[in-house]
Amino acid sequence: MPIAMLLHGDGVRPDGASGGLDATTTICHRYTPPDQLRVFLATADIVVVAAGIPGLITGDMIKPGCAIIDVGINRITNPQTGKPKLVGDCHFESCVEQAGFITPVPGGVGPMTVAMLMKNTVLAAKKLATSSYVTSTLATPL
């Protein structure tokens, strides 16, 4: 489920279970006009960016103290060395000065993605191993 939906959802579901966080969410994309993007970023407490444009978000665009989760991963040529370099969608050097929290690229959300993929793979394998589908399929002669 998209993070915007998780943040936006009602705090309590009808069954009493915890729902979303009752947050006001705004979704922008790579074609949001730059002046509008600045308006939204200037008031955002949490910024999750995954637009695929290196350096799209700069420090002068964000609200001081906001949390930035940079999901973008872009391969660019390092101007100093001429070698390939991985960067996010935020200009890290300028954003780190303004943001309260920021995930680096590389090394930010990537390791968490791998960890959750492994966790879900193990859970799926356990569920499959205990299901009747596996036992009936394995017991059937080929």
C-alpha positions in Angstrom: 0.0 0.0 0.0 1.4 3.4 -0.8 2.8 5.3 2.1 0.5 8.2 1.5 -2.5 5.9 2.1 -1.0 4.5 5.3 -0.4 8.0 6.6 -3.7 9.4 5.5 -6.0 6.7 6.7 -8.3 7.1 9.7 -6.7 6.6 13.1 -9.2 4.0 14.3 -11.0 1.5 12.1 -14.7 0.4 12.8 -13.4 -2.9 14.3 -11.4 -0.9 16.9 -8.0 -1.8 15.4 -5.5 0.9 14.6 -5.8 2.3 11.1 -3.7 5.1 9.6 -2.3 8.2 11.2 -4.9 10.8 10.2 -2.2 12.7 8.4 -2.9 15.2 5.7 -1.0 13.9 2.7 -0.1 15.5 -0.6 1.2 13.5 -3.6 3.4 15.3 -6.2 5.2 13.8 -9.1 8.0 14.7 -11.5 5.6 16.9 -13.5 4.3 19.0 -10.6 5.2 22.6 -11.4 8.4 23.6 -9.5 6.7 26.6 -7.8 3.9 24.3 -6.5 6.4 21.7 -5.4 8.1 24.4 -3.3 4.8 25.3 -1.7 4.1 21.8 -0.7 7.6 21.0 0.5 7.8 24.2 2.6 5.0 22.9 4.8 5.7 19.2 4.8 6.8 17.5 8.1 7.6 14.2 6.3 8.9 14.0 2.7 9.0 10.7 0.9 10.7 11.2 -2.5 10.9 8.6 -5.3 10.7 10.6 -8.5 13.7 9.3 -10.3 15.3 12.7 -10.8 18.6 13.3 -9.2 18.7 16.3 -6.9 15.1 17.2 -7.5 14.6 18.3 -3.9 17.1 20.9 -2.5 17.6 22.3 0.9 16.1 25.6 0.1 12.8 23.9 -0.8 12.2 22.0 2.5 10.7 22.9 5.9 13.5 23.1 8.5 13.5 20.1 10.7 11.4 17.9 8.4 12.1 14.2 7.9 13.2 13.1 4.4 13.0 9.5 3.2 14.8 9.4 -0.1 13.8 6.3 -1.9 15.2 7.4 -5.3 18.3 5.8 -6.7 20.0 7.3 -9.7 23.3 6.6 -11.3 25.2 9.7 -12.3 28.7 10.5 -13.4 30.7 12.1 -10.5 32.0 15.4 -11.9 35.2 15.2 -9.9 36.3 11.7 -10.7 34.3 10.8 -13.9 33.2 7.6 -12.3 29.6 6.4 -11.8 28.0 7.5 -8.5 24.7 6.6 -6.9 22.6 9.5 -5.6 19.0 10.0 -4.5 16.3 12.4 -5.6 17.3 14.9 -2.8 20.4 16.9 -3.1 21.9 15.4 0.1 24.5 18.0 0.9 21.9 20.9 0.9 19.1 18.9 2.5 21.1 17.5 5.3 21.7 21.1 6.6 17.9 21.7 6.9 16.3 18.4 7.6 15.9 16.9 11.0 16.3 13.4 9.6 17.3 12.2 6.2 18.1 8.8 4.7 21.3 8.6 2.7 21.6 7.1 -0.8 23.1 4.6 -1.0 22.6 2.9 2.3 19.3 4.3 3.4 16.1 2.5 2.5 17.8 -0.2 0.4 19.0 -2.3 3.3 15.6 -2.1 4.9 14.0 -3.2 1.6 16.3 -6.2 1.4 15.6 -7.1 5.1 11.8 -6.9 4.6 12.0 -8.9 1.4 13.9 -11.7 3.3 11.5 -11.6 6.2 8.5 -11.9 3.8 10.2 -14.7 1.9 10.7 -16.7 5.1 7.1 -16.0 6.2 5.8 -17.2 2.8 8.0 -20.3 2.9 6.7 -21.2 6.4 3.1 -20.6 5.3 3.6 -22.7 2.2 5.3 -25.5 4.1 2.3 -25.8 6.5 -0.4 -25.5 3.9 -2.5 -28.5 2.6 -1.5 -27.5 -1.0 2.1 -28.5 -0.5 1.4 -31.8 1.3 -1.3 -32.8 -1.3 0.9 -31.8 -4.2 4.0 -33.6 -2.9 2.0 -36.7 -2.2 0.6 -36.9 -5.7 2.7 -39.2 -8.0 4.1 -37.6 -11.1 
